[in-house]
Amino acid sequence: MPVTPYERDALTQLSALHTRYATGLSTALQRKNAWAQEKTEVSEKIIAQINELIRFHEDTIARKTTTARDQAATAAGMVRWLSLGGLGAAVLLAYAHARSLSRPLRTLAQALHRLGRGEFSADLNLRAPREVSELARTFNWMVTALAELDRMKTDFIAHVSHELRTPMTGIREGTALLLEQIPGPITPGQRQILGVVQNHCERLWHHIASMLDLSKMEAGMMEYVRAPSDLSLLITRGIEAVQLLAQKKQLQLEVHSETALPQLSIDAARLQQVIDNLLSNAVKFTPAGGVITVTTSMHTTSQAQWVDVRVSDTGIGIPPEESTRIFERFYQSPTHPEAGQMGTGLGLAIAKHIVEAHGGTIQVETRQDKGTTFLFTLPVTTADTGSVI
């Protein structure tokens, strides 16, 4: 251990005192009396110097001990903070890693739910770990393949429907001629059988026409001939068309108009198709003794005036998870008690196309076991008579 200047001075003094003491001893015999007094003085100084040196070392040790204790406390604090910082960093890294996995996986799960609902437009572009990104690319490939299969199915149905229409025309016309007894008299039994054939022919003809119409609409090839028309008259005709079925089920049909409706520039035949479909569904899915109400009103926005038509029933309603799918083509409720009596599932899809082609919107408001309300809105326009859209 290096000697400090203070220690060097103390040792020098001790050495001088020791030399003095030794010299004194050598001359003790010569200066016996004088030396006795000086010996005591020198001894006291040596002891005092040694004590001072010991005290100095004790102070030095105490200072170093205190310094070491402070440094140890500082080091412990630094270790504690570093440990906390490391733990926090580890938690943040773990959270970031988990989030980098959970977010894309949640997005992928949502896309799978949409795919399950028949939506084939999903295109996932995820920033995620390699395995999840590979899963997303596989999902995109699957969606593309399913969309192509769905398109092929639609094209096939449209082609088959077109091919069926020609022979169906001959069957319908032939059945009508037989019922009118043009070829000759028929028996009551034959008339009954021909009536069954005619009913099924008309039903199949309607399904074929619906599939062809929807194919044209989705291809953008459907033409709508607009002319000023009375929407109230179309509603009256729709009510008359379902009157007998409603009476058979003891349903009450009501029509309410909050204001007189203006003439609308619409394709009356196509809008009649929308109204007939909504009323037919209401009659089909409303239990005996229920009420079906058609309400018309108007509202104004900053862009235009609008006519609102509501078709409400007191039927069984639509489950929330199905209300977003009812306007999809071919969709039929798998849980509906009338599922066995439903048609092709094209009516609402066609109605949506027709309303939107007229610049309007159609939506559903429903509560399960509380009834359903279909609302479609049409803009009040002044297109030329006979215009084609």
CORQUI-V493366 format. One record per pair of residues at least 6 apart in sequence whose ideal C-beta (glycine too) atoms are under 6 Angstrom apart, sorted by the first residue. I is the first residue (numbers start at 1). GAP is how many residues later the second one is. If there is no record, write none. Layout:
i=I gap=GAP
i=I gap=GAP
This chain:
i=10 gap=43
i=13 gap=36
i=14 gap=35
i=17 gap=25
i=17 gap=28
i=17 gap=29
i=20 gap=22
i=21 gap=21
i=24 gap=11
i=28 gap=7
i=104 gap=22
i=104 gap=24
i=104 gap=28
i=111 gap=11
i=111 gap=13
i=114 gap=8
i=117 gap=208
i=118 gap=210
i=120 gap=23
i=120 gap=26
i=120 gap=27
i=120 gap=30
i=122 gap=21
i=124 gap=12
i=124 gap=15
i=124 gap=16
i=126 gap=7
i=126 gap=10
i=157 gap=54
i=158 gap=57
i=161 gap=47
i=161 gap=50
i=161 gap=51
i=164 gap=44
i=165 gap=43
i=168 gap=37
i=171 gap=30
i=172 gap=29
i=175 gap=19
i=175 gap=22
i=175 gap=23
i=178 gap=16
i=179 gap=15
i=207 gap=137
i=210 gap=134
i=210 gap=136
i=213 gap=137
i=214 gap=115
i=214 gap=132
i=214 gap=136
i=216 gap=6
i=217 gap=136
i=223 gap=165
i=224 gap=43
i=224 gap=46
i=224 gap=133
i=224 gap=165
i=225 gap=42
i=225 gap=163
i=226 gap=39
i=226 gap=40
i=226 gap=41
i=226 gap=157
i=226 gap=161
i=227 gap=158
i=227 gap=159
i=228 gap=35
i=228 gap=37
i=229 gap=35
i=229 gap=37
i=229 gap=39
i=231 gap=30
i=231 gap=33
i=232 gap=29
i=234 gap=37
i=234 gap=38
i=234 gap=41
i=235 gap=40
i=235 gap=59
i=238 gap=37
i=238 gap=38
i=238 gap=41
i=239 gap=14
i=241 gap=35
i=242 gap=37
i=242 gap=41
i=245 gap=38
i=246 gap=7
i=246 gap=37
i=249 gap=39
i=250 gap=38
i=250 gap=39
i=251 gap=35
i=251 gap=39
i=251 gap=41
i=252 gap=39
i=253 gap=39
i=254 gap=39
i=255 gap=39
i=256 gap=39
i=257 gap=39
i=258 gap=39
i=259 gap=39
i=261 gap=35
i=261 gap=46
i=262 gap=118
i=265 gap=116
i=265 gap=118
i=266 gap=92
i=270 gap=84
i=274 gap=77
i=274 gap=80
i=277 gap=70
i=277 gap=74
i=278 gap=33
i=278 gap=96
i=282 gap=10
i=282 gap=29
i=282 gap=31
i=285 gap=30
i=285 gap=53
i=286 gap=27
i=286 gap=29
i=290 gap=24
i=291 gap=23
i=292 gap=21
i=293 gap=19
i=294 gap=17
i=295 gap=15
i=296 gap=13
i=297 gap=11
i=298 gap=9
i=299 gap=7
i=304 gap=75
i=305 gap=75
i=306 gap=71
i=306 gap=73
i=307 gap=71
i=308 gap=69
i=309 gap=67
i=310 gap=63
i=310 gap=65
i=311 gap=63
i=312 gap=61
i=313 gap=58
i=313 gap=59
i=314 gap=57
i=315 gap=56
i=317 gap=49
i=317 gap=50
i=317 gap=51
i=317 gap=52
i=317 gap=53
i=317 gap=54
i=317 gap=55
i=318 gap=48
i=318 gap=54
i=319 gap=49
i=322 gap=11
i=323 gap=41
i=323 gap=43
i=325 gap=6
i=326 gap=22
i=327 gap=21
i=327 gap=22
i=327 gap=25
i=329 gap=17
i=329 gap=20
i=330 gap=15
i=331 gap=14
i=332 gap=10
i=332 gap=13
i=352 gap=10
i=355 gap=7
i=355 gap=21
i=358 gap=20
i=359 gap=20
i=360 gap=16
i=360 gap=17
i=360 gap=18
i=361 gap=16
i=362 gap=14
i=363 gap=12
i=364 gap=10
i=365 gap=8
i=366 gap=6
